[in-house]
Amino acid sequence: MVLEVAILDIKKGQSVAFEKNFEKAKGIIASQKGFVSHELKKCVEKEDKYLLLVHWETIEDHEVGFRKSKEYQNWKALLHHFYQPFPTVEHYV
């Protein structure tokens, strides 16, 4: 199993809208081959900061399967405009 870790810095004052869109987007990622589970954690110290943890069966399920899927375009449309700066995504085993 692989753990995807992304620290999400959201544009100031956009957290409520981001959370609303994430509620829609989480169904997209959960439907992907190799998806195991996810957690979205809100930072206590910084209002517009989140930690996204996604467990995948393999790194390819994330990097190739999800990111090259048409569903990823929907995920991107719902969430990517909230990020400032764009998050660094890392994988851990």
ROBALO-456046 format. One record per residue (C-alpha): x negated, y negated, z negated; residue number from 1; residue in three letters. Coordinates in steps of 0.02 Angstrom, whole numbers. Example, Ala and Ser with C-alpha at 12.3 -4.5 7.8 and 13.67 -1.06 7.14 Angstrom:
<nodes>
[[-615 225 -390] 1 "ALA"]
[[-684 53 -357] 2 "SER"]
</nodes>
This chain:
<nodes>
[[0 0 0] 1 "MET"]
[[-57 -178 39] 2 "VAL"]
[[-11 -335 -56] 3 "LEU"]
[[10 -495 45] 4 "GLU"]
[[-22 -650 -60] 5 "VAL"]
[[24 -826 -4] 6 "ALA"]
[[21 -985 -106] 7 "ILE"]
[[156 -1098 -35] 8 "LEU"]
[[139 -1286 -59] 9 "ASP"]
[[307 -1361 -10] 10 "ILE"]
[[328 -1540 48] 11 "LYS"]
[[373 -1652 -99] 12 "LYS"]
[[557 -1647 -142] 13 "GLY"]
[[597 -1504 -23] 14 "GLN"]
[[599 -1361 -149] 15 "SER"]
[[789 -1344 -158] 16 "VAL"]
[[805 -1337 31] 17 "ALA"]
[[658 -1215 41] 18 "PHE"]
[[738 -1099 -88] 19 "GLU"]
[[904 -1104 6] 20 "LYS"]
[[817 -1058 169] 21 "ASN"]
[[714 -923 84] 22 "PHE"]
[[876 -841 28] 23 "GLU"]
[[920 -822 213] 24 "LYS"]
[[743 -775 266] 25 "ALA"]
[[715 -637 138] 26 "LYS"]
[[836 -524 230] 27 "GLY"]
[[730 -542 386] 28 "ILE"]
[[571 -483 303] 29 "ILE"]
[[659 -347 204] 30 "ALA"]
[[721 -268 366] 31 "SER"]
[[546 -245 438] 32 "GLN"]
[[459 -78 460] 33 "LYS"]
[[335 -51 319] 34 "GLY"]
[[412 -180 202] 35 "PHE"]
[[414 -117 23] 36 "VAL"]
[[461 -265 -89] 37 "SER"]
[[433 -450 -118] 38 "HIS"]
[[431 -578 -257] 39 "GLU"]
[[441 -767 -244] 40 "LEU"]
[[378 -855 -400] 41 "LYS"]
[[398 -1042 -435] 42 "LYS"]
[[249 -1128 -514] 43 "CYS"]
[[279 -1195 -690] 44 "VAL"]
[[151 -1336 -679] 45 "GLU"]
[[185 -1397 -502] 46 "LYS"]
[[365 -1423 -448] 47 "GLU"]
[[341 -1391 -262] 48 "ASP"]
[[226 -1240 -270] 49 "LYS"]
[[268 -1055 -253] 50 "TYR"]
[[180 -888 -248] 51 "LEU"]
[[244 -761 -122] 52 "LEU"]
[[197 -579 -150] 53 "LEU"]
[[247 -451 -20] 54 "VAL"]
[[207 -265 -29] 55 "HIS"]
[[184 -179 139] 56 "TRP"]
[[147 3 177] 57 "GLU"]
[[1 -52 289] 58 "THR"]
[[-82 -214 340] 59 "ILE"]
[[-30 -177 520] 60 "GLU"]
[[153 -176 466] 61 "ASP"]
[[130 -358 417] 62 "HIS"]
[[0 -423 539] 63 "GLU"]
[[63 -335 696] 64 "VAL"]
[[237 -266 663] 65 "GLY"]
[[313 -418 576] 66 "PHE"]
[[210 -561 646] 67 "ARG"]
[[233 -504 825] 68 "LYS"]
[[419 -469 807] 69 "SER"]
[[560 -579 871] 70 "LYS"]
[[625 -583 692] 71 "GLU"]
[[465 -673 641] 72 "TYR"]
[[518 -819 752] 73 "GLN"]
[[677 -834 646] 74 "ASN"]
[[574 -824 485] 75 "TRP"]
[[459 -959 553] 76 "LYS"]
[[604 -1072 602] 77 "ALA"]
[[681 -1058 429] 78 "LEU"]
[[523 -1085 325] 79 "LEU"]
[[367 -1149 412] 80 "HIS"]
[[420 -1331 421] 81 "HIS"]
[[421 -1339 230] 82 "PHE"]
[[234 -1302 208] 83 "TYR"]
[[106 -1440 178] 84 "GLN"]
[[-28 -1381 207] 85 "PRO"]
[[6 -1217 297] 86 "PHE"]
[[-30 -1074 174] 87 "PRO"]
[[-178 -959 178] 88 "THR"]
[[-119 -778 176] 89 "VAL"]
[[-230 -642 104] 90 "GLU"]
[[-208 -454 84] 91 "HIS"]
[[-259 -348 -66] 92 "TYR"]
[[-267 -161 -102] 93 "VAL"]
</nodes>
